[in-house]
Amino acid sequence: MIAKLKGKIEHFQDNWVIVDVNDIGYKVFLSDFTFGKLAGKDEIVLHIYTYVREDILALYGFLDMAEKEMFELLISISGIGPKAAMGILSVADPKSIQVAILNDDSSILTKVSGVGKKTAERVILELQNKVADISLGDREQATSDSEAVEALMTMGYSASQSREALKNIPKESASVEEKIKAALKELGR
């Protein structure tokens, strides 16, 4: 099983890259969030989830372990395959997904094509105990970040652009409005 790849990016596509590792090219599927972070990079290190079924062998890549762990939790649920899990990880970061699950908020999950209300409710039900270790402060931070990302997306920015801009904002920006203003300044640069 492949667990990590380090190499040069040979080719970019919409939701995948080819990573050249010692003259062997690996096609690796990525979430929009991870894909957005690769812009301008020649060499990368990806944590890999190897998906094997009767008729398919696919590699899914993640820049950090938190995203990979959330992916594994999501695909452990009946009705959520790798494509749907990558879709969920493309609309929200792992911490926001945890908060949504803990708050019984299925709206993040239902934004993904193929994930209906019943499937989203099953995801929440099955994962609540598994993600319950998030602290209250982190929960409030992720909730306000999620609201700011959603507001920025309505202004025409992508989810990955919005999250990237919010990462560069000082943590003392408490209100959602302050975060949006600071993110707009960051995006304007």
N, C-alpha and C positions, 0 to 999 in steps of 0.2 A: 504494500500500500504506500502511496506517495503522501507524505505529510508536509513537506516543505519544498519549495522551488526557489532557487536564487539564480538569476540570469538576466540576459538582455531582452528587452521587448523588441520583437521582430515585426509585429503587425498589430495594429489596433482595429477593432471592429466595434459595433454598437455595444454589445454586452460581453465581449470576450477579447482576449489578447493571445498572441502566440509568444511564449517565453522560450528563448533559446538557451538551453543548458548544455554546454559542451557539445555543440552542433546537433542537438536533438531538440526539435520544436514541440512544445506542449501547448495544446489549446486549453486555455483556462477561462471559465465563465466567471464574471464578476458582477457585483451589485453596482448600481449607478454611483453609490457613495465611494466605493473603492476605485471604480473606473475614473471618477473625477479627480481623485488624488494622484493618479498616475501621469497626468498631463505634464509633459516636459521631462519626464524621467526616462533614462535609458536603461538603468539597471534596477531590478526590484527583488524583494524577498516576499514571497507569498506563503501564508499558511494554507495548506490544501486539504480539502475534503474530497476523498475519492469515492465517487458514487458508482456502484456496480449493480447492474441488473442483468437479466438474461440477454437483452438485446442492446445494452448501452453501457459504456464506460465513459464517465465524464469527470472532469476535474473542476472544482469550484474553489476560487482563491479569495483570500482575505488578508488585509494588511495587519489586522490585530486579532488576537485570540478571542476577545469579547464578541466580535462579529461572527467568528466561526462557531463559537459556543451557542450563540443565539440561533444560527442557521441549523445546527444539529438538534437543538430543542424543537425548532419549528418543524423540521422534517420527521421528527419522531411521532408526530400527530397524524392520524389517519386522515387522508384527504388533502394534506399539504405535502406537495412534492418539492423537489429542488427549485423548479421554476417559480412556483408561488412563494417559496421562502426567500428567493433572491428578489422577487418583486416587493415583498414586505420590507426587506432590508434596504431596498432602494428608496422607499418613501419615508423611512424613519431609522434613526440610529438605534443600536441595541438598548441603550438606557431608556429612550423614549418608548420603545416597545415594552420593556419591563414595566414602566409606569402605566402604560395603557392597560396592560394585563392586570396589574394590581388594582387599578381604578375601574375595572369592568368596562373599559372604553373600547368598543369594537370598531370605531370609526377609522383608525389607522389601518387596521387589517382589511377592512372592506374596500379601501381605495384601490386594492390590487385586483386586477382582472382574474377571475376564477375563484375568488374568495368571497363567498356570500355571507349573509348574517349568521346563518346556522353554523357554518364552518368557523367563523370568527368567534362565536360564542363557545364552541368546543375547544378552540385554541386557548381561550381565556380560562375556561374551566380546568383544562388539563395542565396548564402551565402555572397557575397561580401559586401553588405550593413550591414549585421549582424555582421561581424568581422572587420569592418573598424576602430574600435577604437584603434587598435594597433599603438603604436608610431613609428616614423621613426627609432629611435635608436634600439628599440626592433626588428623592421623588419630586419635591417642589421645584428644584432646579430643572429637572428633565421636563416637567409639565410646562413650565414657562418657556423653555427652549422649544418645545414642540409647538406651542402656540405662536411663537415668533417665526418659526420656520413656515408654518402654515400661512401666516400673514405675508411673509416675503414671497411665497409661492403664488399668492393671489396677485402680487405685483409683477409677476412675470419671471422671477428668478427660479432656477431649478432647486430641487431639494438639496442636492450636493453643494451647490453654490451657497445656499442659505446656511447650511450647517457649517461649512468652512468659514464663512464670515462670522458666525456666532462663536466659533472657537477662539477667535482673535480678540474677543471682547472681554474686558476685565470682569471678573466674577462679582464685583460689587454692584454691577448694573442689576438692580433688583427687579424692577417692573418689566413687564413685557414691552411696554412702550419704549422704555430706555434701551432695551436690547434691540428693538427694531430700528430705532434711530441710529444707534452705534453700528449696527450691521449695514444699514444703508450707506453710512459714511465709509465703511470698510469696502463695500462693493463698488462705491464710486471711485475708488483709487485706481 
